Every structure is written in structure tokens, then in C-alpha cells.
Amino acid sequence: MGAVDRNAQAVEVCGFDIQTCPSPAYVVDDARLERNLELLARVQAESGAKILLALKGFAMWDTFPLVSRYLVGTTASGQDEARLGAETFGGEVHCYSPAFTVPEMEVVLRYADHLSFNSPGQWHYFRQTVEEAPRDVSCGLRVNPEHSTGEVALYDPCAPGSRLGTRAGDLRPGDLEGLDGLHFHTLCEQDSDALEATLDAFETKFGGYLGGLRWVNFGGGHHITRPGYDIERLIRVVREFKARYPHLEVYLEPGEAIALNTGFLVATVLDIVDNDGPIAILDTSATAHMPDVLEMPYRPEIIGGAYPGEKAHTYRLGGTTCLAGDVIGDYAFDAPLEIGDRLVFTDMAHYTMVKTTTFNGIRLPAICRVEATSRVVTTVKTFGYEDYRQRLS
């Protein structure tokens, strides 16, 4: 299999011509995105929960006219995400941060409909400001159920010493006075059995407060659109909770599930060197363009690629920054790689574009969309020198 065959294989899997994309480029497929949204809409309809797009996971606002047809709003981690959600998505705007500054709160209150504080101290500090705001903002408290279900400590908000959320034992009389809701977020890429176990811990610790509230936010980390996710359990868990507390609105705020398996990163081989084996240098970067590869860490999939030794030709794939560890991984291919070959990384829409950097002055990948029926690729955004320059002075 040569470059032509490799391209044909990528086109067959992606359903669009990868040669029409800039390189490097994130490419989001509208048809795949809409399939996810249709499934999320079903969960909303059958469970009674409202689903929000978590902007920290996917914030490609060019797609929001499509996404907003299915979801009720967005959830933000601060002033700029709140403003982006209000201005480009509409619907409900929710916001949570481990701590707000006074200037930030002034901005957040212009856009947020729901506001979750991390501690009673932050609520008490800002309560008068919120009550004097010209808009009616419903406020809640993020709580820590102290029930860990994940395997990666980096992503566990319930780990010992966590700064995220208030434990039941730390609440004092009057701490929830004036609040409308509770918010917990404990999951990361997990199934609905983890939610069910967490919800049981949440009700055990905080159930006594629910009678006087208006809403509960179940947070994110729900891998709803992943193949094999137990949708029926999720629907049942939410429905049973709402039956126990019919006065409460329930929110889910997945970031990853919205854009899971909807996007690609198209890259090009720039050079091939040898150091105890062939190393292909790509026009992309793990540290700058897909940082979770190093942070989690994890191994992204490549169309036509396999684990080392599983196919005839194995290469280490590296990026273009000066970081010695800017290595995506070792991959095997049926045919030797050649300079100019294009490689396509899969599942690159979520937690990629939102986390990129211009380290070393490396330009960010272009952003593209694939139209659902025509399969035409449109370039939404490209980046140049000014995008790098304006960040630094």
C-alpha cells in the first residue's frame, strides 16, 4: 500500500477527500456530529434531563447553529466561555469556576443564567453582587460526594485533598441559604453505572438539602455517545431521581460526548530520519496540537495505522517543536511512509482545539467542516503570525 492507497483508505473511512484539507487541520464532520446530537436529544426526551454543551470540551462555535437545535444551552468555566455561549449559542448559559474574581463576576453576571460556586465562602462573598445584578441569576453550590469512580488521578475531583467542590462535612448552617441548586462533577469518560453509584453517594450525603432546591447538575464525564454506553441505564437513573424529587430540574453537561468520534486531525509527513529505527516528523505536534496525548497520556488512532510490529513498517511519529518528548507514538503501516504522505488521526474534535498552544511559534491547525450530504470540505479558520504575535504583547 503506497501513498495513493493510503489516501484512498482514509477517504473510505472519513467519507471526504483528505487532499482538499489544509495541513495540519482539524476536520469536523457534520454528519457524525448530528448523529451524536440526535442520540443526546433522545436522552433528553426520554429521561427528562436537560443537556448542556460544556465549552471546555468543544467550542467550535461555527457548528453552534446545528448543535443548538438539539441542546438547551452551554456551560462555561469563566467569563469568556460564558460570553461565547451567550453570543454564539443562545439558550441557557451556566457557569462554574473554582473561584471568581470581582472583575470576572461583573462580566459573568451579564451572560450567565445559572451560576455554581465552588465554596460557601465564594457564595457569601458574591451574594450581594448577584442579588443586585440587573438579571435574575439562579445560583448553586458545587459539592464533593467523596466517591471516586475513575482510574486516572489527574481527572478525579473526589481525590483526597481535592479543591473542587464542598464536602458534606464542611457545610455549616446557613451555607445554602439563598441557593437554588447543587452541582457535582465526578466522572471522566465513564458509563452510566459510575453515575448511578455516584448519585447514590450524593443522595446519601446531600439528600437532606434537596427538598428546598430547584435544580441539580450531574456535571460531565458522561460518555453517552460512545459505542456500548448503557443509554437505557442513564435514562432510568435520571427518571428514578426525578420521580424521587419531582420538583428538581436535572442537568447533564457532557463536553466530550457531543463531539466524540466526530473529528479528525489531518497531518503531513515532512521528513524521515533514523535513530534506532525510522522516525517520521509531521507538521503537527503532540504538545501543541493534541496535549492530552502527553498529559493523560493516551495513544490516538490513525487510519491505516497499527501497533508496532503488527504491520510491515514501524515508525515513531514526532512533532515539530523543540520538546524532546514531542512524540505521538510508534505506529506500523502496510507500506513505507514517504515525505508528503498524509496521515489522519481520528477522534480529534474534543479537548483538542480548546487546548492547543503556539509553543515555539508553531501555527495552530486550520479548522474545517465536512458538509453532511455533499461531503464538501470547507475551511472555517486558518491561523498565521498575528495569532501568535497578539498573545504575547
C-alpha positions in Angstrom: 0.0 0.0 0.0 1.5 3.3 -1.1 0.5 6.9 -0.7 -2.3 6.7 -3.2 -3.7 3.6 -1.5 -3.3 5.2 2.0 -5.2 8.2 0.8 -8.0 6.0 -0.6 -8.3 4.1 2.7 -8.5 7.4 4.6 -11.2 8.7 2.2 -13.2 5.4 2.6 -13.1 5.7 6.4 -13.7 9.5 6.6 -16.1 9.9 3.7 -14.4 13.0 2.4 -11.3 13.8 0.3 -8.4 14.5 2.7 -6.4 16.1 0.0 -8.8 19.0 -0.1 -7.9 19.9 3.5 -5.1 22.3 4.6 -2.4 20.5 6.6 -2.4 20.3 9.5 -6.2 20.7 10.0 -8.9 19.7 12.4 -11.8 18.5 10.4 -15.3 18.1 12.0 -17.8 16.0 10.2 -21.4 17.5 10.4 -23.0 14.1 9.8 -21.1 12.4 12.7 -21.9 15.4 14.9 -25.6 15.3 14.1 -25.7 11.6 14.9 -24.4 12.3 18.4 -26.8 15.2 18.8 -29.8 13.0 17.8 -28.8 10.5 20.5 -28.4 13.2 23.1 -31.8 14.6 22.1 -33.3 11.1 22.7 -31.8 11.1 26.2 -33.3 14.5 26.9 -36.7 13.4 25.7 -36.9 10.1 27.5 -35.1 11.0 30.7 -36.4 14.5 31.3 -32.9 15.8 31.8 -31.6 18.9 30.1 -28.3 18.6 28.3 -25.8 21.4 28.0 -22.7 21.7 25.8 -19.6 22.0 28.0 -17.5 24.6 26.1 -14.3 23.4 27.9 -14.6 20.3 25.7 -15.8 21.6 22.4 -16.2 25.2 21.5 -16.2 25.3 17.7 -18.9 27.9 17.5 -19.2 27.7 13.8 -21.2 24.5 14.5 -23.4 26.0 17.1 -26.4 26.7 14.8 -26.5 22.9 14.3 -25.8 22.0 18.0 -28.3 24.5 19.4 -31.1 22.8 17.5 -30.7 19.8 19.9 -29.3 21.0 23.2 -30.7 23.6 25.6 -27.6 25.7 26.2 -23.9 25.8 27.2 -21.9 25.6 30.4 -18.8 27.7 30.9 -15.7 27.8 33.1 -15.4 31.5 33.3 -16.2 34.9 31.8 -15.1 34.3 28.2 -16.8 31.0 27.7 -20.0 32.4 29.3 -19.9 35.3 26.8 -19.1 32.9 23.9 -22.1 30.7 24.8 -24.5 33.6 25.1 -23.4 35.3 21.9 -23.0 32.3 19.6 -25.2 29.6 21.0 -28.0 31.1 22.9 -30.3 29.2 25.2 -29.3 28.7 28.9 -25.8 29.8 30.0 -24.4 28.0 33.0 -21.1 28.9 34.6 -18.8 27.3 37.3 -15.3 28.2 38.4 -13.2 27.1 41.4 -13.0 30.8 42.2 -14.2 34.1 40.6 -12.5 37.5 40.7 -14.6 40.6 41.2 -14.0 41.9 37.7 -14.8 38.5 36.2 -18.0 38.3 38.2 -19.2 41.6 36.7 -18.8 40.0 33.2 -20.3 36.6 34.2 -23.4 38.2 35.5 -24.1 39.8 32.1 -24.3 36.4 30.5 -25.0 33.6 32.9 -28.4 32.3 33.8 -27.1 29.7 36.3 -24.0 30.2 38.4 -22.4 27.5 40.6 -19.9 28.5 43.3 -17.2 26.2 44.5 -17.5 27.0 48.2 -19.9 28.7 50.6 -17.2 31.4 51.1 -17.4 32.4 47.4 -21.2 32.4 47.6 -21.2 34.6 50.7 -18.7 36.9 49.2 -20.6 37.5 46.0 -24.2 37.0 47.2 -25.0 40.7 47.4 -23.4 41.3 44.0 -25.6 38.6 42.5 -28.7 39.9 44.1 -28.1 43.4 42.9 -27.4 42.3 39.3 -29.8 43.5 36.7 -30.5 40.0 35.5 -32.0 37.1 37.5 -29.3 34.5 38.0 -30.0 31.2 39.7 -27.1 30.2 41.9 -25.9 26.9 43.3 -23.0 25.2 45.1 -20.7 22.6 43.7 -20.4 19.7 46.1 -18.0 16.8 46.5 -19.7 13.4 47.1 -16.3 11.9 48.0 -17.0 8.9 45.8 -14.2 8.2 43.3 -15.0 6.1 40.2 -12.2 7.0 37.8 -8.8 5.4 37.3 -6.7 8.5 36.4 -5.9 10.6 39.5 -5.4 13.7 37.3 -9.1 13.7 36.5 -10.5 12.7 39.8 -12.3 15.6 41.6 -13.1 13.4 44.6 -9.4 12.5 45.3 -8.1 13.3 48.8 -7.2 17.0 49.0 -9.3 18.0 46.0 -10.0 21.7 45.7 -13.2 21.0 43.7 -16.5 21.2 45.5 -17.6 21.3 49.1 -17.8 18.2 51.2 -20.9 17.5 53.2 -19.0 17.6 56.5 -17.8 21.1 55.7 -21.2 22.6 55.3 -22.5 24.8 58.1 -26.0 26.1 59.0 -27.0 28.8 56.5 -24.4 27.9 53.9 -27.1 27.0 51.3 -29.4 29.9 52.2 -30.4 31.7 49.0 -29.1 29.0 46.7 -31.3 27.1 44.2 -29.2 24.1 43.3 -26.4 21.7 43.8 -23.8 20.7 41.3 -21.5 17.7 41.3 -19.0 16.6 38.7 -17.0 13.5 39.4 -16.9 11.4 36.1 -14.4 11.3 33.2 -15.2 9.2 30.1 -17.4 6.9 32.1 -20.5 4.8 31.7 -23.9 5.3 33.5 -23.1 2.7 36.2 -20.5 5.2 37.5 -23.2 7.9 37.6 -25.6 5.6 39.4 -23.0 4.8 42.1 -22.1 8.5 42.4 -25.7 9.6 42.6 -26.3 7.2 45.4 -23.3 8.7 47.3 -24.6 12.2 46.5 -28.1 11.5 47.9 -26.7 9.8 51.0 -24.6 12.9 51.8 -26.7 15.7 50.4 -30.2 14.3 50.1 -31.4 16.3 53.1 -30.9 19.6 51.3 -32.8 18.7 48.1 -36.3 19.5 49.3 -35.7 23.2 49.2 -33.9 23.4 45.9 -34.9 23.9 42.3 -32.2 22.0 40.3 -29.3 19.6 40.4 -26.5 19.5 37.9 -25.0 16.0 37.4 -21.9 17.5 35.7 -20.0 16.0 32.8 -17.8 13.0 32.0 -20.8 11.0 30.7 -19.6 9.1 27.7 -23.1 8.9 26.3 -22.3 8.7 22.6 -19.5 6.1 22.9 -20.4 2.8 21.3 -21.6 0.4 24.1 -22.6 3.1 26.6 -25.6 2.0 28.6 -28.1 4.6 27.4 -31.1 2.8 29.0 -29.5 2.8 32.4 -28.8 6.5 32.1 -32.4 7.2 31.2 -33.6 5.0 34.1 -31.3 6.6 36.6 -32.4 10.1 35.7 -36.1 9.2 35.6 -35.9 7.5 39.0 -34.2 10.5 40.5 -36.8 12.8 39.1 -39.5 10.6 40.5 -38.0 10.9 43.9 -37.6 14.7 43.6 -40.2 15.8 41.1 -39.6 19.5 41.9 -36.0 19.4 40.7 -34.7 20.1 37.2 -31.8 17.8 36.2 -28.9 18.9 34.1 -26.2 17.0 32.3 -23.2 18.8 30.8 -21.0 16.5 28.8 -18.3 18.1 26.7 -16.7 15.0 25.1 -19.9 13.2 24.3 -21.1 16.0 22.0 -18.1 15.8 19.7 -16.9 12.2 20.4 -15.7 10.5 17.2 -16.8 13.4 15.0 -13.5 14.9 14.0 -10.0 14.2 12.5 -6.6 15.8 12.5 -5.1 15.7 9.1 -1.2 15.9 9.1 1.6 15.5 6.6 5.0 13.7 6.8 7.7 16.4 6.5 10.8 14.3 6.9 12.0 10.8 7.9 15.2 10.3 10.0 16.7 7.3 11.7 17.8 6.7 15.3 17.5 3.1 16.3 14.6 3.0 13.8 12.8 5.3 11.4 11.2 8.5 12.8 8.7 10.4 10.8 8.5 14.2 11.5 5.0 15.5 11.0 3.7 19.0 10.5 1.7 18.6 13.7 2.7 18.3 17.4 1.6 16.3 20.4 2.4 19.0 22.9 1.0 21.9 20.9 -1.9 20.3 19.0 -3.0 17.3 21.0 -1.7 17.8 24.5 -3.8 15.1 26.1 -1.5 12.6 24.3 1.2 13.6 26.8 -1.0 14.7 29.7 -3.3 11.7 30.1 -1.4 10.0 28.4 -3.2 8.2 25.6 -2.5 6.8 22.1 -4.6 8.4 19.3 -5.7 6.2 16.5 -4.5 6.7 12.9 -6.4 5.4 9.9 -4.4 2.6 8.4 -2.0 2.6 11.4 -1.5 -0.3 13.9 0.7 -1.1 16.9 4.4 -1.6 16.4 5.2 -4.9 14.6 1.6 -5.6 13.6 2.3 -4.4 10.1 5.4 -4.4 8.0 6.8 -0.9 8.6 7.0 0.7 12.0 7.7 4.4 12.6 8.0 6.7 15.6 5.8 9.8 14.8 7.2 13.0 16.2 6.2 16.7 16.1 7.9 19.9 15.1 8.5 21.5 18.4 11.8 21.5 20.3 10.4 19.4 23.1 12.4 16.1 23.1 9.2 14.3 24.2 7.1 15.7 21.4 6.3 12.2 20.3 2.9 11.0 19.3 3.8 7.3 19.4 5.0 4.3 17.5 2.8 3.1 14.6 3.0 0.4 12.0 1.9 0.7 8.4 1.5 -1.7 5.5 3.7 0.4 3.2 6.7 2.6 3.9 5.9 6.2 4.7 7.1 8.8 2.3 7.6 12.6 2.6 4.4 14.3 1.6 2.1 11.4 2.8 -0.9 12.4 4.7 -1.9 10.7 8.0 -5.3 11.1 9.6 -5.7 10.9 13.4 -9.3 10.0 14.5 -11.5 11.4 17.3 -9.8 14.8 17.3 -12.7 17.2 17.8 -13.0 17.4 21.6 -10.3 18.5 24.1 -8.0 19.4 21.1 -8.9 22.7 19.6 -9.7 24.1 23.1 -6.3 23.1 24.5 -3.9 24.0 21.6 -0.9 26.3 22.1 1.5 28.2 19.9 4.6 26.9 21.7 7.7 27.5 19.6 5.6 29.7 17.4 4.1 26.6 15.8 0.9 27.6 14.0 -2.3 26.1 15.1 -4.0 23.6 12.7 -6.7 25.0 10.4 -10.3 24.3 11.3 -12.6 22.7 8.7 -16.0 21.2 8.4 -17.4 18.5 6.2 -21.0 19.2 5.0 -23.2 16.3 5.9 -24.6 15.4 2.5 -22.3 16.8 -0.2 -19.2 15.8 1.8 -17.5 19.0 0.7 -14.8 20.3 3.0 -15.0 24.0 4.0 -12.1 25.7 5.8 -13.6 27.7 8.6 -10.4 29.2 10.1 -6.7 29.4 9.4 -4.0 30.8 11.7 -1.0 32.9 11.0 1.7 35.1 12.5 -0.7 37.6 14.0 -2.5 34.9 16.0 0.8 34.1 17.6 2.0 37.7 18.0 -1.1 39.1 19.6 -0.9 36.6 22.5 2.5 37.8 23.8 2.4 41.7 24.0 
